[in-house]
Every structure is written in structure tokens, then in C-alpha cells.
Amino acid sequence: MQIETLEELGGRPRRRAPLLLLALGIVVAGSAVAWSLLRGGRGETAAAEPAGTPVPAAADGAAETGTEASAAPAQPAPEATDALSGDAVREAVAAAKTLEAQGKAWNARETLLAVLDDAPAALRPELEATLGRLADAIYLTPRPAPGKVEYAVKPGDSLSNIASAHVCPVAFIMKANGIADPSRIRPGQRLVFPDRPKFEVRVSKTANTLLLLLDGKFYKRYVVGTGRDARTPTGTFRIRDRIEHPEWWSESGKTIPYGDPENVLGTHWLALEATGDTPRVSGYGIHGTWDDSSLGKQSSAGCVRMANKDVEELFTLLPRGTPVVITEEP
């Protein structure tokens, strides 16, 4: 405002010398003050810049505790919360049921995924069971959905070649399209299945659970058994091999065929190999069991064991190379 006023004064004719000298003195004094403020202002701006940098939102819906000097007018910060109300989750469940009844399983699943992480602990088991059922309805059927491809069988095609090209197990394609015999596909037949599905497996030794994710989102959770005396190794792994009806080599070196009561591997075997900085291991994997009472406990010799029906499902879904993380965390 001073500069504008002085400019206005300087634009008017002046007839008296005293007034001219007075104006000149004001200009000099004003310039000195302005220069001092400009230097000080620059220092304040540089120091205050970090406070104006956007801060990522706190995890789990918790409100940020920091403030920004430039935020005006400021809105009242929401109270930190760890969970949605039960009513909000029940509303989402009701909406999902309506969508599913309308044949919109994908939309129903997305609706529930949006509330899963913040749902009260008491409601999570029901939500997860529903999400698992919806996932099967979407991916283990020929219904179109994002991430799935519709493929027309060509002369000379085989399911193994199709599966290899789309990094999707043969068993997955068969299950999704109701194919009983992999050799009996015909030219022109329409197949719908996921194209390069990005599954991840996370095993908790503390909780004795296996969490299956697809594209980083919840797919299903299983109860498993892990190694007694902390024998199950932790770290990052990947599925190296997949075997249906596996043989088992006992500690004595004896080969136990599939179906023998002494064979502890159940119906399927998913061999693991270490990746990254995880120490190399051998002989570890995810397998079935004939003894469901051993699940939910740390009771195995070191492998991750599952109910036969559950490991069969993993065998159907997961291609070689699927990443697996084993941790102590719940």
C-alpha cells in the first residue's frame, strides 16, 4: 500500500519544495523498510515450505495430527477411528446382496472390499466368507469380468498351450469353463478365464492362516498348520513346482506313494523356493493333509499344511512363480 500511495503522490504536480523534500524522504525510508522485509520474508518462506508440503493420509482411516499454516479456512479434523460402525458395514452387506441378486457379482465384491479393512473385527469373518464365495462366482465361472479374457479355440490349440500363453493354470481354465477332459476342446469353443492373474500368498505363523490376494485385494483366507518349534522358515518365496497326488520321501529316505496312509502330503504339493535375501531352503512347500485336526496349530515338520480341499483350490488357481511371503506377524 505504501508503494501505491507514493506512486500516486509522485504522479501529481508539486509546486512547493518542502513538500518535494518530504516526499523524497518518505521514498528513501520506505525503500529501506521494504528491502528489509523482503530479505526477511524470503527466509521465512524457505523455512516454512516443508509445512506446506502435502502429508499422506494416515493409515487405517486415522486423522492426521499435523497442521498446515496455509490451510484456510480449515475444516474440523475427523476423529481418529479404527473401524467403521457395524451399521455402516451391514448397509454395505445389504447393498452387496442386492447387487448379487441382480447378477452383478463383481460390483457386489467391490462394495464389500471397500469396507473390509475398516470393518469391526466381529464382522470380518462373515465379510471374508462372502467375499470368498463371490470371488469363486466371478473367477471360477465363464462369466465376463475385468481381468478376464475371452478366447476362441483355434485349430491345433491345446489347453496347455493356451494356459502357458496366458500364465493361467490348465486346472483354472478347466474349472472356470466346466471342462472335464483337457483333450476334448474344439475349434471355435469359447473359453473365459483370467489373463495373467496376479495372485499373492501371505502366511502368518502366529495366526496359522494363509491369505490369498488377487491384484493386491482380498480373495480368500484359509486355516493352515505351520511348523512346530518355529521350523517353518520366514521370508519371501515363490512357487517353484506344482504336483498333484505327490509321493513323499520320509526322513529315513523311504519313498511313500500317494494314497499310502503314511504319506503326509495329502492330495497336492506346491514346492517353494526362496527369493531375494531369504536364505535358500529345500524340501519346504504348501501341501494337503489327511489330519484336519492338525490345522490351526504349529504342528508340522516345517511345511505349511492345509485341508485337502483348500490346497486343491490353491493348486487350481496359482501358477508357478506365484510370490509367497511367510511371516511371524498375525
C-alpha angles and dihedrals in degrees: 000000000000092000092050091048092050092049089052091050092047090055093059122085111254119206101175124070096212091059091048092052091047091052091048090053092051091051093052093047092045092051091053092050092046092050091050093049092046092055093046092045092054091055093050093050093052092049094046096050095091090056089058094050111111111256118216115248115264117258123263093022094294114156120247115254098201124089132215120222091214095053106111130187090021120208118221109268114243116246114262112259135181098197144025118246117268090243092056091052092046089052089053090049091051091049090049092052090052091050092048091050087054090055093256100126093153092055091045091053093048090051092056094042088058092063102031100092094049098038119119111267091243091061099043098085091056092045092049093048091051092046091051091051092048091048090055090048090053104039104027094054132062093250113128117250139156111288093027126108129212109221128190111210113240129207109279094022121138128192091240092056092046091048092049093050092052098035090236121129118253089234090056093053091046094049094046093050102036095246114162099179118039091204092059105077121122136207112272093024111141117231125185120194142134116287110226095335112209104220124172130191125210120186122195114203091191096052095030091226136130116215117201118202130188117199087348093303131111114274105162143327125222135192111239141174121237135191123298117236090022092293094146107093119233128219138065124325142159134216106264101176141009122209129180116207094006129200118231130220112212123217088262090058095252116144112232113197124225112275095030110126088231092059103100097187098086119206103324141029128203108189118213131211126189122251135192115001094341111122113253116260135179134204095030126123149125115278145158129260139211090211110071090176088074092064121103089032140089094246110120130097088253108296126106108253127197139180108279092244090053097048088047088057092051090047089054095049108035125075125202111282096039108150118243126192120194117193142165090232120108 
